[in-house]
């Protein structure tokens, strides 16, 4: 049995998440544009990511634009979509859901506090992929409401043994997924020795930093290749040293099936 500290804010946040199903506003989507990242904090994920504003105003930035979400507004970030989270404003309340390492992490947070836990990958990933694929905003709104209704019935599981260095390492993973030195950046961000950083990350995720980086790169590469993105562009976007390295890593991952690569 786990003992946690009671925070009244968490109850209010969860009630806000329950209530938003019936008052969803704009449901935007940002596709995987090929723009290179500009400035600190610009990053991409290997799967779809949900950001939902529950109160105040929440700003998400794109390499060429920015989006201010009001209460009830959401944005689906397609795999490979560059973005940056602006500093949270006072009075803002946000919900986010992403995927890594065989689980779906979610967080409720304001400017000062964060509540985080996880649910199984499915059906969340399948449902959010379908929502993001919808070209019609009304369809996205209906699909997101369906997803949230199911999510709220899921049994959340704590992120096991969360080391204090883990959040910084996870952020460094996403900030550097397109760079060849992503693992080194994660170790440096931890403030620990290499051995200590590997141990802390492995305890929290069940896999090492190097394996996590490789797995997320390959997942993103397969998605981009399936969309017809040229192999050279995919290699650069996913942190491989070149097309040859990308081909070799794909060949060593036969469990996911062959990937079609354009020149």
N, C-alpha and C positions, 0 to 999 in steps of 0.2 A: 504494500500500500504506500502510495506517495503522498506526502504532506506538502501542501502549497499554501502560500499566504493569500488571504482573501483581500481582494481589492474591489471596492464598490464600482470603480470605473469600468472594470471588466464586464460586470453585469450590464451596465448601461451600453457598452460597446456591442455586446452580443444582441441585446434587444434592438439596437439600431440596425444590425445586420439582418435580423429577422424581419424588421419592418420594411427594409428597402425593396424587398421582392415586389411589393405592391405599388411602389412609386419610382421605378426605374426611369431615368431620363434618357439622355443621349447615350448610345452605346457605340463608341467609335472603334475603329480597328486601324492599326498601323502595320503595313505590310513590310516585307523584308527588303527595303530599299538597299541599293548597293553603295550608298554614300559611305565614305570612310568616317570613322569617329573623329570628332573634333572636341578638344578640351577634356579636362578631367571628369571622370565619372560616366562618360558615354560608354555604353556596353550593350551586349546582346545576350539572349538566352538561346538554348538549343531546342526549346519547345515553346508552345504558346504560354503567355503569362497574362494574368488578369490583375488589373488595378481598378479599384472601385472606391469612389468618394462617398463617405457616410455623413460628412458634416464639414462645413466651411468650404474652402477652395483648395484643390490639390493640383499642383502643376507638374506635368510631364513634358520633357523637352526632347525634341527630335533634332538631328543634325541640321535641318533646314527650317524648323518651325517649333512652336510650342503649343501646348494644349492645357487650358485651365478647366478642370473638372469641378462642377458644382455638386452639391449633395444629390445623390441618386445617379450621377453620371459615371460611366465606366469606359475603359479602353482595353481592348484585347491586343496584345503585342504579339505579332506573328513571330515564329522562330526566325532568328536572324535579323529582327527589327532593331536597329540602333535606337537607344533612348537613354535618358538620364532623369533621375528623380530630383527635382529641385528641393531645397530645404523646406521642410514642412512649416507652414504658417501657423500662428496661434489660432486655436479654434478648429483646426482641421482634424478630421478623423478619417482614417483610411483602412481598407482591407486589401490584401494582396494574396495571390495564390500562384505558386510556380511548382516546378517539378525538378527533382534531382535525386539520383541514387536510389531509384525504385520506390520513391515516396513522393507525396505532394505536400510541400510545406505551405502553411498559411500563416498570415500575421494580421493582427489588428493593432493599430498604433496611432498615437498622436505625437505631438512634438517632444514629449517627455517620457512616455512609457510605451512598451511594446509587449504584446502577448503573442506567443508563437507556439504552434504545434503542427501536427501532420495527420494526413488521412491517406488511405491507399491511392495509388495512381489512378486506377479505374474505379468508377466511370468518369472521373473528373476530366482526365486528359481527352478522352474521346468526345465528351460533350463540349468542352471548350474549343477543341479543334473544329467541331462542326459549327459552333457559333461564329468563330473567326472566319470560317469559309463563306459565310452568308454575305452576299452583296447587298441585301436589303436590310436596312436598319431595324425596321419593325420585326423582322424575323430574328435578328440578333437579340433584340430586347426580349422577345418571347423565349428564345433559347437560353438566355442568361438567367431569366426567372426560373426556368425549369431546373437549370444546373444548381442555382442557389437553394431551391427547395430540397433537392436531394442532398446537397452538401450539408445542410443543417441537420440532417438525420444521421450523418456519418458519425462513427465513433472516432474521435480524435485521439491521437497517441502522442505523448510527450516526445520531444527530440531527445533521445537517450544521452545522458551524461554530457550535456552541452558544455564544452570547455570554453572558458572566457575568450580564447583566441579564435574560436571557430567562426564567429560572424565576420571578422576581418579577413580570414582566409577565404571564406565563401565569396565575399565581395571582390577580393583580388582575383578569384577564379573568373568571375564574369567580366571584370574590367580588362582582363588580359587573355581571354579565350582566343582572340585573334592574333596574339603575339606568341612567338616561339618560346619565350621565357616565362610562360604562365606559372609553372611549378615553382620556379625560383621566386617569382613575385609573391606567391602564396606563403612561402616560407618566410620571406622578409616581412610580410605584413603581420605574421603571427607574433613577431618579437621573440621567438623561441629558437633554440638550436634546430638544425634540420631533423635530427632524430625525434626531438620533442614535438615538433610541428607535425611530423608524419604520424606520430602516435596519437596526438590530440585529434587530428582530422579523421583518422581511421576509427577511433572510438565513437565519434559523432555520426559518421556516415557508413561505416562498414567497409570502406575501401580507402586506399591511399590517395594522396593528392595527384600523383602521376596517373593512376588508373582513372580517377574521376575526370581529369582533364582530357585524357584520351577518349573516354566514353562519351563525354558531352560533345567533343569535337566531331566524333564520328556520327553521332545522332544528328547534329546540325548539318554536317556535310551531306548526309543521305537525303535530308529534307530539301536542301538547296539543289542538289543534283536532280531530284525528282521533279523540281520545278523548272528544269532546263537551264539552270545557271551553268556557265562554262566552267570546266574543271579548274582552270588556272585561277579564276575568280574565287571559286570555292576553297581552293587551297589557301589563298591569301586570307579569306574571311575566317577560316577555321584554324589558323595558326600552324599550318604545315609548311615545311621549308620549300615545297614545290609539288607539282603534279605527281612526280614519281613517288614521293613520300606519302601522298594521299592515296595513290593506288595501292601501295604496299600495305598501308594500315587497313584499307578496306578489304584487301585480300586475306588479311590475318583475322578478319572478323566475319567468317562465313555464316555464322548463326543468323545474321540479319539479312542474308540473301544478297545477290549481286546488285550492284548499283550501276546505272547507266551514266556514262560520263561523256559530255560533249567536249570537243577540243577547246 
